[in-house]
């Protein structure tokens, strides 16, 4: 008798769990919520949360409320891989959103591909990410384009002919972006006089900066993340290097000026969006984000928001959460009005969209120009 009622309550609990799982649509997110690049993960997750909240208020998707399950990978590629395993096998998510850093997206993508669960990276720009398989997407542009944008900007707009590179040998993003930059810059007729390397987590860049200084470049291209770029800028100025610094989207965080101070003033970088964009999709997003989180959204927040909305729209269009149908629906995304621009997913599962060039002025990133793909 006791055994029977025990079994019955187990069954009741089990089916309650089942029902609970079934009356919600669960979406996964994995990112660096702690560690050196914590602003990447936190901003992205907040952007996703805002998108989900807006959809839930409007009735959810396929008649169900949407739930977010997020894991912190502390900025470690292996943890990123494990997070996706867990999201798929334990939490039964319908899709995963992440990562920011290309190295971590590259580590996690094979898992999503293996289980045929769609993955959308909000902001990983290394071309190899979506080549991991036909279930892997991104809502951002890729580094061959971003490198070309900055090389043309240096050569044509700033009229600089002699550049130096300082890149992170442990980052797929940094290594790739530097290569694409060099390719275009040299094709235009420019010369790269120094190509120095560091490793993520380094704090002393004096040796590299001294050899760069000895070659007298007119600018230094530093395709890294804000963490190291801020320190590099400071040490460059201390070493008497006065030329402009340039970089890519990895610079984007309000921590850049916090770490770099006056040393990053006047530098340029390419990015996914600008807060100065007057389109209502951008201004409404900024206003709602500020109300919810009390801070200005950076490009990561905007990309997270867009990735989540592209996914939810795709679920709605597919009228299904089944892997293959959802995959096909994401692949069919066309002219989606995002905060980071108008998103069309191409044959390679990348987004074809514009980039902006920004200039660091005080604590702000001022819009300089927009470049179409
Ligand atoms: N694009 C970077 C990468 O692929 C990540 C990044 C995107 C960082 C946007 C900051 C802002 O690694």
Boltz pocket constraint, residues with backbone or C-beta under 6 A from the ligand:
constraints:
  - pocket:
      binder: B
      contacts: [[A, 40], [A, 100], [A, 101], [A, 102], [A, 103], [A, 123], [A, 124], [A, 125], [A, 126], [A, 173], [A, 249], [A, 250], [A, 251], [A, 252], [A, 299], [A, 300]]
      max_distance: 6.0
